[in-house]
Amino acid sequence: MNLLVIMTGFVFLIARAELLVRGSSRLAALARVSPLIVSLTVVAYGTSSPELAVSVRAGLSGRPEIALGNIVGSNIINSLFILRISALIIPLTVARQLIRLDVPVIIGVSILF
């Protein structure tokens, strides 16, 4: 039964994602917006909306620790895992400022949080 629910949810998710992409592409074409801007916006929305849903539901259920864990976990995955996978596919050029300033600031803010 659980497998059926998961598979149904997966099919529904794919169908709705397809509608979102097609609709936003048409809207962008009508508004003469760059396809790059549209694709970046759709990706940003698509990757952030599940986290938003989980955090809102956790907050409304009186479970702020779930919302906080969701935010921290998302930042860790986005900044470490996704960046590493991208670097494995195409080597990244890194400026000295990133190593000397940006990375320590990101680590410090994460620890402080």
C-alpha positions as CSV (number, residue, x, y, z in Angstrom):
1,M,0.0,0.0,0.0
2,N,2.8,2.4,0.9
3,L,4.6,1.7,-2.4
4,L,1.4,2.5,-4.3
5,V,1.0,5.9,-2.4
6,I,4.7,6.7,-3.1
7,M,4.4,5.9,-6.8
8,T,1.2,7.8,-7.2
9,G,2.7,10.8,-5.5
10,F,5.8,10.5,-7.8
11,V,3.6,10.5,-10.9
12,F,1.6,13.4,-9.6
13,L,4.8,15.3,-8.9
14,I,6.2,14.8,-12.3
15,A,2.9,15.8,-14.0
16,R,2.6,19.0,-12.0
17,A,6.3,19.8,-12.6
18,E,5.8,19.5,-16.3
19,L,2.7,21.8,-16.2
20,L,4.8,24.3,-14.2
21,V,7.6,24.3,-16.7
22,R,5.3,24.6,-19.7
23,G,3.2,27.3,-18.2
24,S,6.1,29.4,-17.0
25,S,7.8,29.0,-20.4
26,R,4.7,30.3,-22.2
27,L,4.3,33.2,-19.8
28,A,7.9,34.2,-20.2
29,A,7.6,34.1,-24.0
30,L,4.6,36.4,-23.8
31,A,6.4,38.8,-21.5
32,R,9.6,38.6,-23.6
33,V,11.7,37.4,-20.6
34,S,15.0,35.7,-21.2
35,P,14.7,31.9,-21.1
36,L,17.7,31.8,-18.8
37,I,15.9,33.9,-16.2
38,V,12.8,31.7,-16.5
39,S,14.7,28.5,-16.1
40,L,16.6,29.8,-13.1
41,T,13.4,31.0,-11.4
42,V,11.6,27.7,-12.1
43,V,14.5,25.7,-10.7
44,A,14.7,28.0,-7.6
45,Y,11.0,27.7,-7.0
46,G,11.0,24.0,-7.6
47,T,13.8,23.3,-5.2
48,S,12.6,25.6,-2.5
49,S,8.9,24.8,-2.4
50,P,9.1,21.4,-0.7
51,E,11.3,22.9,2.0
52,L,8.8,25.7,2.5
53,A,5.9,23.3,2.7
54,V,7.7,21.2,5.3
55,S,8.7,24.2,7.4
56,V,5.2,25.8,7.3
57,R,3.6,22.5,8.3
58,A,6.1,22.0,11.1
59,G,5.6,25.5,12.3
60,L,1.8,25.2,12.3
61,S,2.0,21.9,14.1
62,G,4.1,23.4,16.9
63,R,7.3,21.7,15.9
64,P,9.8,24.5,15.2
65,E,12.7,22.1,15.6
66,I,11.7,20.4,12.4
67,A,11.5,23.7,10.6
68,L,15.0,24.6,11.9
69,G,16.4,21.2,11.0
70,N,15.0,21.5,7.6
71,I,16.6,24.9,7.0
72,V,20.0,23.8,8.3
73,G,19.9,20.5,6.4
74,S,18.9,22.2,3.2
75,N,21.8,24.7,3.5
76,I,24.3,21.9,4.2
77,I,23.1,19.9,1.2
78,N,23.0,22.9,-1.1
79,S,26.4,24.3,-0.1
80,L,28.3,21.0,0.1
81,F,26.7,18.1,-1.7
82,I,25.4,19.9,-4.8
83,L,28.5,22.0,-5.1
84,R,30.7,18.9,-5.0
85,I,28.6,17.0,-7.5
86,S,28.8,20.1,-9.8
87,A,32.6,20.2,-9.4
88,L,32.9,16.5,-10.2
89,I,31.1,17.1,-13.5
90,I,32.9,20.3,-14.5
91,P,35.9,21.5,-12.5
92,L,35.2,24.9,-10.9
93,T,37.5,27.9,-11.0
94,V,37.7,29.4,-7.6
95,A,38.9,32.9,-6.8
96,R,41.2,33.6,-3.8
97,Q,38.6,35.9,-2.3
98,L,36.2,32.9,-2.1
99,I,38.7,30.8,-0.1
100,R,40.0,33.6,2.1
101,L,36.8,35.5,2.9
102,D,33.6,33.9,1.7
103,V,34.1,30.3,2.9
104,P,35.1,31.3,6.5
105,V,32.2,33.7,6.7
106,I,29.8,31.0,5.5
107,I,31.2,28.5,8.0
108,G,31.1,31.1,10.8
109,V,27.5,32.1,10.1
110,S,26.5,28.4,10.0
111,I,28.2,27.7,13.3
112,L,26.7,30.8,14.9
113,F,23.2,29.8,13.6
